């Protein structure tokens, strides 16, 4: 029986985790752990994730993540798939690396998110990998303690779950971590002192994501996007952009046509649930060409302000048509 497709909410917060098949201790190799972390950084930037907590254990990972308008399914499909490909190539092995699809549990309450953050950062203690939370290298707790120059975690977003100012939030967070260590029977972790951080000059915390649609959990309350056929989607985009569909499906290399193709393909794949093969058929291009157009569009969205503004404006126009 085929698996049911999973539904993800724009701006939803999730506890995501997965394990290697047969409990293989892949992340016990620091080089493999670092490879996974670099892929995670790339997907986070590309798809606009906010990461509240993370940890890599020897045979599995945990993440607390907030998605953007790009469904997290796309990011985790890339993250796990690309890591598997590279791992198999390095080890000259074949077959599935992960035990199953990743698990993604929605987080809909503030108290639940607090508990998930603490659970993830205490996981190395519970699993016997470290005596103190700061001893575990591959996790977000060290980043909150400012032991890492280039954190994966969005520190302010994490701390905002524990207080509105840095000093108050850190005090509450560290107190909860110590209490968690005590409950796990780990007195060394419970006794860890962090006074040098707590007594720095205080400041108000602020979210890193300045998107327009956030509720008290920082989740998006953005618009729903109905499913459109590829033909209807391309036609609506062409109308909004002021180009002809006949130009889009032609071999024209005119700059406005090339730019429009990039916008249509990238937005369709990232936010409007359009499949590569359907866009390829509608635009009369090969699937490989559409994939290349999307890669270029993602790069420009990340690097070029003008392209990003047109990308967001096209999305708003399409949503307005539905309203």
N, C-alpha and C positions, 0 to 999 in steps of 0.2 A: 504494500500500500504506500503511495507517495506521501511524503511528509507535507503537513500543512504549511503554507507560507506564513511567516511571522510578520505581524503588523508592528511597525515602529512609529512613534509619534515624533514630529519635528520638535527638537528641543527637549526631548524626553531624557530622563536621567535613569541610568541602568547600572546594575551590578553584573559585570560580564566576567565569565571565567571559562576555562577549558583545561583539559588534561591531555598529556601525550598518551598514545596507545600503549597498553601494558605497563603504564606507570614509568615509562622510560625517562631516566633522569637527564634530559637534554640540557636543561639550564644549569646543571651542576658544572658544566663547562663554561667558564666566564666568557669565552669568545662567542659562544652561541647566545648567551644572555645578552651580550652587547649588540649582536646582530639584530635580535628581536627588538631591543630598545631603539635602535636607529630606525628600523622600519616603523615602529610606533610613533616616533617623533615626526616622521614624514607624513603618515596618515593623519595625525593630529593636526598638523599645519594645513594639509591639503583639504581636509573635510571639516575643519573648524571645530574640532572637539574641545571640550573643557574637561580636564582630568582632575578629579578630586582626590583620588587615592590609587595606588598601584603597588603590586609586589610580584616578583617572580620567585616561585619556589623551585625545587629541583625538577619537578615533573608537571607543574601546572602554573597558571597565572591567574591573578585577580585584578580587575579594574573597576573603578567607579567613574563613569564617564557621562557627560551630557553631550548629546548630538547637536548638530546644527540643522540646516535645511536639508543636508545630505543624509539619507538614511544610514544608520550605523552598520546596517547589514553590508553595504558596499565596502565600508572601511575594514570590517573584520574579515570579509571574504578576501580582500587584498592582503591584509596583514598575515593571516594564517596561510593563505595560498602561496604567497611569495616566500615566506619563511620556509615552508615545506619544500618548495622547489630548490631553494638554495641549499638547505640542509641535505636533501637527498643527493644533490650534485656533489657537494663536498664529501659526503660519506659513501658515495657510489652505491646508494641503496635505492630501492623502488618501493612503491606502495604508500598507503596512507600513514601519515605521521601522527595526526591528532586522533584522539579517541572517538570524537563525534563532532557534530556542529557545536560551536560555542554556545553556552547558556547565557541568556540575557534576562535578568529579573528586573522588571520596572520598579523604580523607587518613587513613590507618590506622596510620601510624608516626610516632613523635616526630621522627625525623630528617627525614622528608618535610615535616612541618609547618614545621620550622625553615627549610628551603630555600624553601618556598613564601612564607613571610613575607618573606624577604630578596629573593626574585625579584620580588614585587609592589612592594616599596618601592624597588627598584633599576630598575624598569621605565622611569620617566621619564629616567633616565640612559642606559639602553640605547637608548631611543627618541629621544634627542637633544633632549628637551624642557627639560632642566635640566643645569647643570654640576655642581651639588652637590645631594644629596638634599633638603636643607632649602629649596632654591629652588623646588621644585615645590609649589604651594599646595594642590592638590587630591589629597592623599594622607595616609596614616597616619603617615609618618615624622615630619612636623612635629609631630604630636600626641605622639609619644614624646619628642621633644626639648622638649616643653612650650612650643611656640610658639602653641598654640591653647587658648583657655579652655574650650571646650565640645567635647571630642573626640568623634568618631564611634567611634573605636577603643576597645576595652577595654584600657587600657594595661597594667594588672597581668597580665591574662590573656596578653597578647602577651609581656611580659617574662619570665613564668614559663617560657617555652620556652627561655630562655637562662640562667636562674639562679634561686635561691630568695630572694635578697635583692635590693633595688633596685640597690645599687651593683654587685654582681657581675653581675647580669643586663644592666645598661646597658653595662658594660664589655665583656662578651662580644658583645652586639648591635652596639655601635658598631664594635668591631674587625672583625666580620663584614661590616658595611656598607662600611668602608674597604677591606677586602680585595676585596669585590665591585667597588668603583669601580676599583681597580687592574687587576683582570682585564678590565674594560671599557675600559681605557686612559685612565681619567679621573683624573689626578693631583690635580686641584683638589678633587674629592670625597674622595679618599683622604687628603688633608692636612687636612680639616676638623677643627678641634679642639672638644671638648665637655667640657673639664675642669671648667667651672663646675657641670655637672650631676653628674659622676662623684664629686665630693668633698663633696656634701651629706651630711647625716646619714643613715646607712643605716637600712633598715627591712625587715622581712619582707614578701614579696609574698603576696597572697591573691586567690583567684578571686572575681569579682563574682557568679557564679551559685552560689547555695547549695543547689541542688537535691540530692535524696537519692541519686542513682544514678550518680555519676561514677567513671570509671576513671582511670588515670594520665594519659590525654590530655584529661581533662575531658569525655569523651563519655558520653552517657547509656547505662546498662545497664538502662533502664526496661523495664516489661512490654510484651509484644507484645499488640496489640489486634486480635482477629480481626474479619473483616468480618461485620456483622450487617445484615439487611434493615432498612429504616426502621421497619417495623411492630414488629419484635422489639426494635430499639434503643429506640423510644419506650416500649414496654411495660415494658422493664426499668428505664428511667429513672423512669417513673411509680411503679413498685413501690418503688424506692429512696427516692423523694421523698415517698411517702405520698399521692399524688394519683391521681384516676381518669383514665383515658385519655378517657373521655366528657367530663370537664371540660376537658381540654386541647384537644379538637377542637371544643368549643362556643365560643360567643362570650363566655364568662364573663370579666368584668373583675375578678374577685376577686383580691386581692393575691397570695395564695399560688399561684394558677393562673398569673397573669401572670409571676411570678418563676420558676416551674417551666418555663414555655415558654422563657424566656430562657436558663435553664441548659441545657435539653435541646438547643435549637438551636445555641447557641454551642459547647458541648462536642462535639456531633455533627459540626459543620462543622470544628472545629479539630483534634480528636483521633481521632474515630471514623469518618472517611472517609465521612460521610454527605453526599449530594448535596442541593442546595437543592430541586430539583424533587421528590425523593422525600420529603423532610421536609414539603414543602408539601402533597403528596398525602395523606400520613398524618395530618397535623394539620388537614387540610381548610382550608388557608389558601392565599392566592395566593403565588407565588414572590416577588413584591415585598414582601409582608408578612413572609415568613420572612427575607428579606435585611435588612429594617428591624429585626426582632427580633435578628438576629445583630449588627448594628452597635451596638444598645443594649447587648447582652450584652458585647461587646468593651469598650465604654466603661466599663461597670461593673466588669468584671474588672480594668481598669487603675486605676480610681479608688476603688473601694469594697472595703475589706478583707473585710467580711462576705460580699459576693458572691463574691469570689475564694476564700475558704475553702470556701464551699458548692460552688463549681465544682470545686475539687480533691478535695473529699470525695466528690462524685458520681462523679468519674472513678475514684477508688480503689475505691468500692463496685462499680462495673461490672467493673473488672479482677478483683476478688476473686470475683465470680460465676463468671468464666471459669476461675479457678484451682480 
